[in-house]
Amino acid sequence: MRQVAEYMTDSIGQERGLPLALRAAYMALHRSTDAKFASHGVTADQFVLLLALNESRTLTQRGLADRISSDPSTVRAMLVLLEKNGFVRRASHPSDSRAKTVELTPNGKRKLRKLWKVGQSIRDEMYQSMTSKEAEILIRLLRQIPDVLSREKTLA
């Protein structure tokens, strides 16, 4: 009977540990990135948006929200600011009058390159906390979580 109780305690500890560890890691990364980018007039969330646009070239606002795991209204608010600063360009979608396409401007590409360099020390610190194999495993495992959770959502 004691073994079952110990297993349940360990299991509950792990169940609580994963969400708390994920949240702590995310918040530490977010705060560090916001602090590094503050003098450049860009937030950590805006950086992620610029990075996603750079990787995908042109996206719809909805596609961009999906790509960065955000909601469309938050993405729209970020895009308004980024467009005002000349980092992105929004245009009407060629075949869907309800949608807008978004792309980086040349100024946005320059800003992203600058931010990438500025954020290098944060990435270096993260990678110094683990081996390259551990980093590879961590990335693979973290990518599984949204897949599993979104699958469960569609089954409900």
C-alpha positions as CSV (number, residue, x, y, z in Angstrom):
1,M,0.0,0.0,0.0
2,R,2.9,2.4,0.8
3,Q,4.3,1.9,-2.7
4,V,1.0,3.0,-4.3
5,A,0.9,6.1,-2.1
6,E,4.5,7.0,-3.0
7,Y,3.7,6.5,-6.7
8,M,0.7,8.8,-6.4
9,T,2.6,11.5,-4.6
10,D,5.4,11.3,-7.2
11,S,2.8,11.4,-10.0
12,I,1.0,14.4,-8.5
13,G,4.3,16.1,-8.1
14,Q,5.1,15.6,-11.7
15,E,1.7,16.7,-12.8
16,R,2.1,19.9,-10.9
17,G,5.8,20.3,-11.8
18,L,5.4,20.3,-15.5
19,P,3.0,23.3,-15.8
20,L,4.9,25.2,-13.2
21,A,8.3,24.5,-14.8
22,L,6.9,25.4,-18.3
23,R,5.5,28.7,-16.9
24,A,8.7,29.6,-15.0
25,A,10.8,29.0,-18.1
26,Y,8.5,31.0,-20.4
27,M,8.3,33.9,-17.9
28,A,12.1,34.0,-17.4
29,L,12.6,34.0,-21.2
30,H,9.9,36.6,-21.7
31,R,11.2,38.9,-19.1
32,S,14.8,38.6,-20.2
33,T,13.8,39.2,-23.8
34,D,11.6,42.2,-23.0
35,A,14.4,43.8,-21.0
36,K,16.9,43.3,-23.8
37,F,14.6,44.6,-26.5
38,A,13.1,47.6,-24.5
39,S,15.7,50.1,-25.9
40,H,14.9,48.9,-29.4
41,G,11.1,49.6,-29.1
42,V,10.0,46.0,-29.6
43,T,8.6,43.5,-27.1
44,A,9.3,39.8,-26.9
45,D,5.9,39.0,-28.4
46,Q,6.5,41.4,-31.3
47,F,9.9,39.8,-31.9
48,V,8.2,36.3,-32.1
49,L,5.7,37.8,-34.6
50,L,8.6,39.3,-36.8
51,L,10.5,36.0,-36.6
52,A,7.4,34.0,-37.8
53,L,6.9,36.4,-40.7
54,N,10.5,36.1,-41.7
55,E,10.3,32.3,-41.7
56,S,7.0,32.2,-43.7
57,R,7.4,35.3,-45.9
58,T,3.7,36.3,-46.3
59,L,0.9,35.1,-44.0
60,T,-2.7,36.1,-43.3
61,Q,-3.3,37.6,-40.0
62,R,-5.2,34.5,-39.0
63,G,-2.3,32.3,-40.2
64,L,0.1,34.4,-38.2
65,A,-2.0,34.1,-35.0
66,D,-2.0,30.3,-35.5
67,R,1.7,30.2,-36.2
68,I,2.7,32.1,-33.0
69,S,0.0,30.4,-30.8
70,S,-1.8,33.7,-30.2
71,D,-5.3,35.0,-30.6
72,P,-6.2,37.1,-33.7
73,S,-7.1,40.3,-31.6
74,T,-3.7,40.3,-29.9
75,V,-1.9,39.8,-33.2
76,R,-4.0,42.6,-34.8
77,A,-3.0,45.0,-32.0
78,M,0.7,44.1,-32.4
79,L,0.5,44.5,-36.2
80,V,-1.0,47.9,-35.9
81,L,2.0,49.1,-33.8
82,L,4.5,47.2,-36.0
83,E,3.0,48.7,-39.2
84,K,3.0,52.2,-37.6
85,N,6.8,51.7,-37.0
86,G,7.3,50.5,-40.6
87,F,8.3,46.9,-39.7
88,V,5.3,45.1,-41.4
89,R,3.0,45.8,-44.3
90,R,-0.6,44.6,-44.3
91,A,-2.6,44.3,-47.5
92,S,-6.0,42.9,-48.7
93,H,-5.8,39.2,-49.4
94,P,-6.0,38.6,-53.2
95,S,-8.8,36.0,-53.0
96,D,-10.5,36.6,-49.6
97,S,-11.9,40.0,-49.1
98,R,-12.3,39.3,-45.3
99,A,-8.6,38.5,-44.8
100,K,-5.4,40.6,-44.7
101,T,-2.0,39.4,-45.7
102,V,1.1,40.5,-43.7
103,E,4.7,40.7,-44.7
104,L,7.9,42.1,-43.3
105,T,9.2,45.3,-44.8
106,P,12.9,45.8,-45.6
107,N,13.0,47.9,-42.4
108,G,11.3,45.1,-40.5
109,K,14.0,42.6,-41.8
110,R,16.8,45.0,-40.6
111,K,15.1,45.3,-37.2
112,L,14.8,41.5,-36.9
113,R,18.5,41.0,-37.8
114,K,19.4,43.6,-35.1
115,L,17.1,42.0,-32.5
116,W,18.5,38.5,-33.3
117,K,22.0,39.7,-32.5
118,V,20.8,41.5,-29.3
119,G,19.0,38.4,-28.1
120,Q,22.0,36.1,-28.8
121,S,23.2,36.3,-25.2
122,I,19.9,35.0,-23.9
123,R,20.0,32.0,-26.3
124,D,23.6,31.3,-25.3
125,E,22.6,31.3,-21.6
126,M,19.8,28.8,-22.3
127,Y,22.0,26.5,-24.3
128,Q,24.7,26.6,-21.6
129,S,22.3,25.1,-19.1
130,M,22.1,21.9,-21.1
131,T,24.0,19.7,-23.5
132,S,23.1,19.9,-27.2
133,K,21.5,16.5,-27.0
134,E,19.3,17.7,-24.1
135,A,18.4,20.8,-26.1
136,E,17.4,18.6,-29.1
137,I,15.2,16.4,-26.8
138,L,13.7,19.4,-25.0
139,I,12.7,21.1,-28.3
140,R,11.2,17.8,-29.6
141,L,9.2,17.3,-26.4
142,L,8.0,20.9,-26.3
143,R,6.8,20.7,-29.9
144,Q,4.7,17.6,-29.0
145,I,2.7,19.4,-26.3
146,P,0.7,21.8,-28.5
147,D,0.0,19.0,-31.0
148,V,-1.4,16.7,-28.3
149,L,-3.4,19.4,-26.6
150,S,-4.9,20.7,-29.9
151,R,-5.8,17.1,-30.8
152,E,-7.6,16.7,-27.5
153,K,-9.5,19.9,-28.2
154,T,-10.7,18.8,-31.5
155,L,-11.9,15.4,-30.1
156,A,-13.9,17.1,-27.3
